[in-house]
Structures are given as C-alpha cells and as structure tokens.
Amino acid sequence: MPELISTIGIAEWLRAGLLVAAGFILAKLAARFFRSATENKLSTHHRLLGSMLIFYVLFFIFFLSGLKQIGFSMSVLLGAAGVLSVAVGFASQTSASNLISGLFLIAEKPFEIGDVLKLDEFTGEVISIDLISIKLRTFDNVMIRVPNETLIKTTFTNLSRFPMRRVDLVIGIAYNEDIEQAQKILLKTVSQHQRAIEHPEPFCIVTQFNASSVDLQLSVWVLRAELKDAKSELLIAAKNALDEKGIEIPYPHTSLYIGKHTQPLPITMVNEKND
C-alpha cells in the first residue's frame, strides 16, 4: 500500500477523495432539489424513486472520475463490471424478477405511499415502495415486507384508491315487526347523519330471513377518512332510532311451539321417594 501511494502520488489520491466527496454532496443536493421541484407534480413514490435514481447516477459518475484520477482504466473497470453483473444475474434471479416486477408496478401505479392495502390475511399502510419490495405497516404497528413479484402474481385490494367508501350495516329486526316501517326509519336516520354523503343516496334492502330475525342491509356512502368513526356512529344511531320507535332488534333464541297439529309431549311422573 505505501508503494502504491508513492507511485500514484498523494495529490492524485487527494483529488480522487475530493471528487468522491463532492459527488456525494452534489448528488444529495440534486436529489433534494428534485423532490422539492416535483412536490405537486408527481406522486410520493415517484418522487422518491426519481430522487434515488438521480443520487446514484451522479454519485457513480463522480466515483468513476475519482478512480480515474488514481490510475484505474475505465475500459478494464467496465469490463470487470460486465462480467460481475452477469455472475450476479445468474446468482440472483429472484431479485431480478422482483426488480422487473417493481418496474411494472411503477408504470401501472396501482397504489401510492400512504394507501391501505389488503393482501391475503394482512392489511396495512404502504410506508415504502422500492424496486425490490414494498413495506406495509399494519394497524397494530407491525412492518411487513412484500416482494414485488408477489404483488404481480396475487390479487390485492387498495382500500384507499377512491375518496368515498360504502358502509354496509347488517341490522336484524324481529319477525313480527313492520319491515317497510323499519326501512323508512333507518333511511331517515342516516340521511340526517353528519357523516353520510347525500349522493349516492343510502339504501336499505332485505338480505335474508335469518333464524331469529329479518336481516336488513343499510348501505351508506361516507368519506374514506371517516370510515371507522362513521361505521360506529351509524350503528349507534340506527339502534337508538329503532329503540325509540319500539322496533325490536332480537337476540338469537329458540322458540318451542306446541300447537293442535303436534302430538302431546309425553310426561312421566317420577316418585323420588324411596320405597
């Protein structure tokens, strides 16, 4: 190492070090300027990927210039990089597949940073979009890494794609209640609720005759950001409105009916006294 330093010269090493340091600083500033200039023009993950690309390209150029200052041949270096890239490509086919899948996801843009995705049994907020994988943060604050190839091959649901969501509330009423009256009460209640959107209009339909109730589906459109609070408040408002009008919301129970068309139940008296 001392012989190499004396052969090349301290001045060349200093120039190479200054070039690398200057390249790092300029690449950082250029990436930061790109993020600021495109704040209102590009999505968050496109700004992030663009800034990363600018940083690495600029830094790589200055790094190569630094190597040239200390006597490295660019042709030899690029040839070695080509051989190395082929070897790495054979050894990391999965990573290459994830990289290509990431490029497809960037072009298609099915989600952005901050969106909530439902993937198999996981549901979480997108906190990072990289070329190899994305990272989700679940609602119990657990990070999940999902390879891009998995996203291409499987079906996922973007719960944050549109500004409005529909809340479907299933409410059961007793069989002896007036169904049409219950529907009118529920629709009037949600139409007056502050979180309900007027258009599209809410609707209430009969879904099934359950074992202990007639099930109604009350559907209301709300803003996506208010979904969780709206569902709870609408359920409370619906129950209070039905209670106020005396309409029963039954709990599961079983009725034993003995009519004139049924045989009498056999009853046997048992003498518990000992003979």
RANORBEL-V647757 format. One line per field, one symbol per residue. ss: DSSP state (A for helix, B for strand, O for the rest). psi: psi as a letter, one per 20 degrees, with the letter a starting at -180 (. if undefined). burial: 1 if it has 16 or more other C-alpha atoms within 10 Angstrom, else 0. Layout:
ss=???
psi=???
burial=???
//
This chain:
ss=OAAAAAAAOAAAAAAAAAAAAAAAAAAAAAAAAAAAAOOOOOOAAAAAAAAAAAAAAAAAAAAAAAAAAOOOOAAAAAAAAAAAAAAAAAAOAAAAAAAAAAAAAAAAOOOOOOOBBBBOOBBBBBBBBOOOBBBBBBOOOOBBBBBAAAAAAOOBBBOOOOOBBBBBBBBBBOOOOOAAAAAAAAAAAAAOOOOOOOOOOOBBBBBBBOOOOBBBBBBBBBBAAAAAAAAAAAAAAAAAAAAAOOOOOOOOOOOOOOOOOOOOOOOOOOOOOOO
psi=ghhgghggphgggghgghggghhgghgggghghghghkhjhqrghhgghghgggghgghhghghhhhhhjjpphggghghhgghhgghghilhghhghgghhhghgghlirrpiqpqoocjqprpoiporhhrrpqoriklppppoqhhhhhirprpoijgqiqqppopoppqqhjqoghghgggghhghhiqhipphpqqqqpqphrorhjropqooppprqhijgghggghhgghgghghhhjkppoqqprppopoaijqqqppppppoiqp.
burial=00000000000110111011101101110111011000000001111111110110011101111110110000000000000000000000001101111100110000111111111000111111111111111100000100111010000101110000111110111110001001101110111000111000011101000001111111111111001001100110011011000011100000000000000000000000000
//
